[in-house]
Amino acid sequence: MTPVPVLLYHAVMLDPPAWIAEFTVTPRVFAAQLDAIVASGRAPVTASTYVAGLAGRAELPARPVVLTFDDGFADLPGPTAEALAARGLPATAYLTTGAVQGGGGSLLPPAPMMALAQAAELEAHGIEIGAHTVTHPQLDTLPAGDLRRELGESKGVLEDALGHRVDHLAYPHGYNSRAVRAAAASAGYASAAAVRHALSSPADEAYRIARLIVRRSHTAADVASWMAGEGARVAPFPDAPKTVGWRLYRRARARVRGPEFAG
């Protein structure tokens, strides 16, 4: 299988809230990582282009790379989008609608977030918009009705704001299951991104695309290694027993505590 790096960024800022600091890179490090991507010769594509290739509806470049951003932090429509555009790098941003609409409509802890009205600005910078649920729950712990609402309402809000279809989803923290994947397809999504801490490949599954989380400890050299198809296993692969056990534990905990932030 030919490895395809699908990178997952969250925030790019100097002084992030403590809860997201582990998944935040500074603007200087971000710029160096983007330069490493450009230097690799990889061809950047959006999630929709990549998924079309997975489905055989389009021919992918020989060495694609996909850049994704989750949640919708305030830096995204400003300096982050500008850094991407300056290098000709398209990306896909999965927005948590309850967070970008404001009013405390999500489980995300406090942080500077973009506004829903700025989603069109992202598209003008070459950033495709996808959904990341309404409240950012652990989807594989929800009752069926709540799961359908999280998937359907976030899709609808984004489509109303943008005036066109939104066909791609990212599971909060990557949590999914066979039932969640089926619900994503039933809600009208053409793909869904997971995490899996792995490189994707042309054989990957459209409803649990493997991504690599970029953490604050990752350097430009780490990104260069991923661009070379190294440094991580390659999807698809079955869920490990540890993953299945963790899911069962979280489901049991959710029955007692109710919906929880997927952190």
C-alpha positions as CSV (number, residue, x, y, z in Angstrom):
1,M,0.0,0.0,0.0
2,T,1.3,3.5,-0.9
3,P,1.2,5.6,2.3
4,V,-0.7,8.8,2.1
5,P,-0.2,11.3,5.0
6,V,-3.5,12.9,6.2
7,L,-2.5,15.4,8.8
8,L,-4.8,16.6,11.6
9,Y,-4.2,20.1,13.0
10,H,-6.2,21.9,15.7
11,A,-4.9,25.3,16.6
12,V,-2.0,27.4,15.5
13,M,-1.2,30.0,18.2
14,L,1.3,31.1,20.8
15,D,-0.7,30.9,24.0
16,P,-3.4,28.3,23.8
17,P,-5.7,27.3,26.6
18,A,-4.3,24.4,28.6
19,W,-6.8,21.8,27.4
20,I,-5.8,22.2,23.7
21,A,-2.1,23.0,24.2
22,E,-0.9,19.5,23.5
23,F,-2.6,19.7,20.0
24,T,-1.4,23.3,19.2
25,V,1.6,24.3,17.2
26,T,3.2,27.8,17.1
27,P,3.0,29.9,13.9
28,R,6.8,29.5,13.5
29,V,6.6,25.7,13.8
30,F,3.6,25.6,11.5
31,A,5.4,27.5,8.8
32,A,8.3,25.2,9.0
33,Q,6.0,22.2,8.8
34,L,4.3,23.6,5.7
35,D,7.6,24.3,4.1
36,A,8.6,20.6,4.7
37,I,5.3,19.6,3.0
38,V,6.1,21.8,0.0
39,A,9.7,20.5,-0.1
40,S,8.5,16.9,-0.1
41,G,7.0,17.3,-3.6
42,R,3.7,15.8,-2.3
43,A,0.6,17.0,-4.2
44,P,-1.9,18.6,-1.7
45,V,-5.5,17.7,-2.2
46,T,-8.7,18.3,-0.2
47,A,-10.7,15.5,1.5
48,S,-13.3,15.5,-1.3
49,T,-10.6,14.9,-3.9
50,Y,-9.0,12.2,-1.9
51,V,-12.3,10.4,-1.2
52,A,-13.1,10.6,-4.9
53,G,-9.8,8.8,-5.5
54,L,-10.5,6.2,-2.9
55,A,-13.9,5.5,-4.5
56,G,-12.4,5.3,-8.0
57,R,-14.2,8.3,-9.3
58,A,-11.1,10.3,-9.9
59,E,-7.4,9.7,-10.4
60,L,-5.2,10.8,-7.5
61,P,-1.8,12.3,-8.0
62,A,1.0,9.8,-7.4
63,R,2.0,11.2,-4.0
64,P,-1.0,13.1,-2.4
65,V,-1.1,14.7,1.0
66,V,-4.3,15.9,2.8
67,L,-4.2,18.7,5.4
68,T,-7.2,18.9,7.8
69,F,-8.1,21.1,10.7
70,D,-10.6,20.2,13.4
71,D,-13.0,22.3,15.5
72,G,-12.6,25.8,14.0
73,F,-10.2,27.8,16.2
74,A,-9.9,31.6,15.7
75,D,-6.6,31.4,14.0
76,L,-8.0,29.4,11.1
77,P,-9.6,32.1,8.9
78,G,-6.8,34.5,9.6
79,P,-3.0,33.7,9.7
80,T,-3.4,30.0,9.3
81,A,-5.4,30.3,6.1
82,E,-3.0,32.9,4.8
83,A,0.0,30.6,5.5
84,L,-1.7,27.8,3.5
85,A,-2.7,30.1,0.7
86,A,0.8,31.6,0.4
87,R,2.1,28.1,-0.3
88,G,-0.7,27.0,-2.6
89,L,-1.8,24.4,-0.1
90,P,-5.6,23.5,-0.1
91,A,-7.0,22.0,3.1
92,T,-10.2,20.8,4.7
93,A,-11.6,22.3,7.9
94,Y,-14.1,20.3,10.0
95,L,-16.2,22.7,12.0
96,T,-17.9,22.0,15.3
97,T,-21.1,24.1,14.7
98,G,-22.1,24.5,18.3
99,A,-18.7,26.1,19.0
100,V,-18.5,28.4,16.0
101,Q,-22.0,29.6,16.5
102,G,-21.3,30.6,20.1
103,G,-23.7,30.6,23.0
104,G,-22.2,27.6,24.7
105,G,-23.6,25.1,22.3
106,S,-20.8,22.6,22.5
107,L,-18.9,20.4,25.0
108,L,-15.6,22.1,24.0
109,P,-13.9,23.9,26.9
110,P,-13.5,27.7,26.4
111,A,-11.1,28.8,23.7
112,P,-11.0,31.5,21.0
113,M,-13.1,30.2,18.1
114,M,-13.9,31.4,14.6
115,A,-17.4,32.5,13.8
116,L,-19.7,30.5,11.5
117,A,-20.0,33.5,9.2
118,Q,-16.3,33.2,8.5
119,A,-16.7,29.7,6.9
120,A,-17.1,31.4,3.5
121,E,-13.8,33.2,4.0
122,L,-12.1,29.8,4.5
123,E,-13.5,28.6,1.2
124,A,-12.2,31.8,-0.5
125,H,-8.7,30.7,0.8
126,G,-9.1,27.3,-0.7
127,I,-10.2,25.5,2.4
128,E,-13.0,23.1,2.0
129,I,-15.6,22.9,4.8
130,G,-16.7,19.7,6.5
131,A,-18.7,18.9,9.6
132,H,-17.4,18.0,13.1
133,T,-20.8,17.5,14.8
134,V,-22.7,20.0,16.9
135,T,-21.4,19.5,20.4
136,H,-18.2,17.4,19.9
137,P,-19.4,14.3,21.8
138,Q,-18.0,10.8,21.8
139,L,-20.2,9.6,19.0
140,D,-19.8,5.9,19.7
141,T,-21.4,6.3,23.1
142,L,-24.6,8.1,22.0
143,P,-28.1,6.7,21.7
144,A,-29.2,6.4,18.0
145,G,-31.4,9.5,18.1
146,D,-28.7,11.7,19.5
147,L,-26.2,10.4,17.0
148,R,-28.5,11.2,14.1
149,R,-29.0,14.8,15.5
150,E,-25.3,15.4,15.9
151,L,-24.6,14.3,12.3
152,G,-27.7,15.8,10.6
153,E,-27.9,19.2,12.4
154,S,-24.2,20.0,11.9
155,K,-24.5,19.2,8.3
156,G,-27.6,21.3,7.9
157,V,-26.2,24.3,9.7
158,L,-23.1,24.4,7.5
159,E,-25.1,23.9,4.3
160,D,-27.4,26.8,5.2
161,A,-24.5,29.0,6.0
162,L,-22.6,28.2,2.8
163,G,-25.4,27.6,0.3
164,H,-24.1,24.3,-0.9
165,R,-23.8,20.6,0.1
166,V,-21.4,19.6,2.9
167,D,-20.4,16.0,2.2
168,H,-17.5,15.3,4.6
169,L,-17.3,14.6,8.3
170,A,-14.7,14.1,11.0
171,Y,-15.5,12.1,14.1
172,P,-14.6,14.1,17.3
173,H,-11.3,12.6,18.6
174,G,-11.7,10.0,15.9
175,Y,-14.2,7.9,18.0
176,N,-16.4,5.8,15.8
177,S,-17.8,2.3,15.5
178,R,-19.6,0.3,12.8
179,A,-22.9,1.9,13.9
180,V,-21.4,5.4,13.8
181,R,-20.0,4.8,10.3
182,A,-23.3,3.5,9.1
183,A,-25.1,6.6,10.5
184,A,-22.6,8.9,8.8
185,A,-23.4,7.3,5.5
186,S,-27.2,7.4,6.2
187,A,-26.9,11.2,7.1
188,G,-25.6,11.8,3.5
189,Y,-21.8,12.1,4.1
190,A,-19.5,10.8,1.4
191,S,-16.7,10.3,3.9
192,A,-15.6,10.5,7.5
193,A,-12.2,11.1,8.9
194,A,-11.1,9.2,12.0
195,V,-7.6,9.5,13.7
196,R,-6.0,6.1,14.0
197,H,-2.5,7.6,14.4
198,A,-1.6,6.2,11.1
199,L,-0.9,7.0,7.5
200,S,-3.8,6.5,5.1
201,S,-3.5,4.7,1.7
202,P,-5.5,4.2,-1.5
203,A,-7.0,1.1,0.1
204,D,-8.2,3.0,3.2
205,E,-11.9,3.1,4.3
206,A,-13.9,6.1,3.2
207,Y,-15.7,6.2,6.6
208,R,-12.7,6.0,8.8
209,I,-9.9,7.7,7.0
210,A,-6.7,7.4,9.0
211,R,-5.1,10.7,10.2
212,L,-2.0,11.7,12.1
213,I,-2.5,14.2,14.9
214,V,0.1,16.9,14.8
215,R,1.1,17.6,18.5
216,R,3.1,20.5,19.9
217,S,6.1,18.1,20.2
218,H,6.2,17.4,16.5
219,T,8.8,19.1,14.4
220,A,9.3,19.8,10.7
221,A,11.5,16.7,10.6
222,D,8.6,14.6,11.9
223,V,6.4,16.0,9.1
224,A,9.1,15.3,6.6
225,S,9.2,11.7,7.7
226,W,5.5,11.3,7.3
227,M,5.8,12.9,3.8
228,A,8.3,10.2,3.0
229,G,5.7,7.6,4.1
230,E,7.6,6.7,7.2
231,G,7.1,7.0,11.0
232,A,3.7,5.4,11.3
233,R,1.8,2.3,10.3
234,V,-0.4,2.3,7.2
235,A,-4.2,1.9,7.2
236,P,-6.5,0.1,6.8
237,F,-6.2,-2.3,9.7
238,P,-8.6,-3.9,12.2
239,D,-9.3,-2.2,15.5
240,A,-6.9,-3.4,18.2
241,P,-8.4,-5.2,21.3
242,K,-7.3,-2.2,23.3
243,T,-9.4,0.1,21.1
244,V,-12.4,-2.1,21.4
245,G,-12.0,-2.3,25.2
246,W,-11.7,1.5,25.6
247,R,-14.8,2.0,23.5
248,L,-16.8,-0.4,25.8
249,Y,-15.5,1.4,28.9
250,R,-16.5,4.8,27.5
251,R,-19.9,3.5,26.7
252,A,-20.5,2.3,30.2
253,R,-19.2,5.6,31.6
254,A,-21.5,7.6,29.3
255,R,-24.5,5.7,30.6
256,V,-23.7,7.1,34.1
257,R,-22.4,10.5,33.3
258,G,-24.2,11.4,30.0
259,P,-22.5,12.9,26.9
260,E,-18.9,13.9,27.4
261,F,-16.4,16.0,25.5
262,A,-14.4,13.8,23.2
263,G,-11.0,14.8,24.6
